Amino acid sequence: MNNTAIRNLIDSKISGYYTGGLVVLSVGCVLSLILEEYILFLILLLIPFLIYFTIRFQDYYVEIFVASLFFARTLYWPLRVQSSLVVAVILIFFLLTSRKFGIFNELKLPGKIKIIATFLIFSVLISGTMTLFSSALSVYFSLLFIIFLSLSYVIFRSVKSFEEINRYLNFFPVVCGISGLVIIAQIIVTGKLRSLGLTSFAVMDFSAMALLTVVFRNFLLSKINRNSMFLAAVIFVILITTQSRFAWLGFLITLIYGLVISFIFSEDARSIIKKRMPILLIASAIGIALVFIIGLKGIFLDRLDVTNFTLFEGSNGQLTTNSLESRVFIWVTAYNTFIHHPLIGVGYLMFSEISEAYNLLPDFLFIVYVYGLDAHTTYLNFLVETGIVGLTAFVSYVVIIFLMTLKSIKESKSLVNLKVSIILNMLVFFIMVHSVYSGAFTMGQNALHMHFIFGLAIANYVLTNEQSRKDA
């Protein structure tokens, strides 16, 4: 029996086992629904996909990582270990052990990225090893940041074409849409409108970024189809039901920015957007209509009510009525921490561990509103935890990548290149703006997603430069 026949026999057996397993899992799914075991139903539903992607890991490891971002499973909170972090570590190990097999590209990191990334790593390591609170935990948290940054490099080395970047950008809103369907089902079953599904709080920012991607990639810069309309509707619904005013604000500012930047820097994008503007207006009208039709009007208007921003005029015995008020307590404590350690901070992710040492509030306020929390803005987190040195490095790193995405827009030579350049520029802009009032990008799923976007942005910049040199 030759090798081909053996291979076909093995494939046939695997296919048989896989089909049999699907039958068993299908029966399990039906039974779990009958017994109202919805979590078990979801797990059984995902098993075939997990098996398939495990077998095809080499082809779909980026998609596997993106999917893991929507599964907010905390394995061990004291060490901040989540399922997506484990997958990120696996990807780094995969790169280290597979560099010689032609899986990854041969692109070279731009020199300025190497310099500023080295400076950023150095500042984080210094903050974790040379402060009053240096410990095994602070060193471990510093190593976590290095893992986040290393993930960017893995993603950078994983991209071989603009089409691959486009594929990865498209996969994110697709998974967000699937997560959105789970959330909608959860709302229907539990009656709890502000449901977060398996993704937890990260879905608030993910839905905003996913909807921006769909609006520009699928509506303004591509042919519109029914699947895109359905996907946008699902993501729009969860963007509203999660009731995050900050996510809404980031989405609106970035949407306006994306339209403006396209008009300024790209004649082709300007022409496309002019043609699609009526469609965008119609889609917006449909979106607003959906808010009223499915009963979300009251929630939306209530969250936008300016009276909700009146500070410290709570009712029913509560001191605060919204997240802005609770943030003030956190910021007071964070500021006091910073002035005691202005240069190199107290250690990456260490503010939540040591904030009690710099508390100026009454104990009951500190315990309720500050204890165990981060500084609740990404920039303030870096300032408090890595000092002026670390914040300068981080802001420089983000700004350099943002400027790279702008240059990529200007030098785009094809529609797909232009499309991914505009989307990446908007997503980096969203991160920059959102980091002013949200600490989400400091750690966890949001931080991993941010560095995923950065890796794609740098790869797109290098590929664009290479294309420009070839066409010169």
Secondary structure, 3 states (H helix, E strand, C coil): CCHHHHHHHHHHHHHHHHHHHHHHHHHHHHHHHHCCCHHHHHHHHHHHHHHHHHHCHHHHHHHHHHHHCCCCCEEEHHHCEEHHHHHHHHHHHHHHHHCCCCCCCCCCCCHHHHHHHHHHHHHHHHHHHCCCCCCHHHHHHHHHHHHHHHHHHHHHHHCCCHHHHHHHHHHHHHHHHHHHHHHHHHHHHHCCCCCCCCCCCHHHHHHHHHHHHHHHHHHHCCCCCHHHHHHHHHHHHHHHHCCCHHHHHHHHHHHHHHHHHHHHHCHHHHHHHHHHHHHHHHHHHHHHHHHHHCCCHHHHHHHHCHHHHCCCCCCCCCCCCCHHHHHHHHHHHHHHHHHHCCCCCCCCCCHHHHHHHHCCCCHHHHHHHCCCCCCCCHHHHHHHHHHHHHHHHHHHHHHHHHHHHHHHHHHCCCHHHHHHHHHHHHHHHHHHHHCCCCCHHHCHHHHHHHHHHHHHHHHHHHHHHHHHHHHC
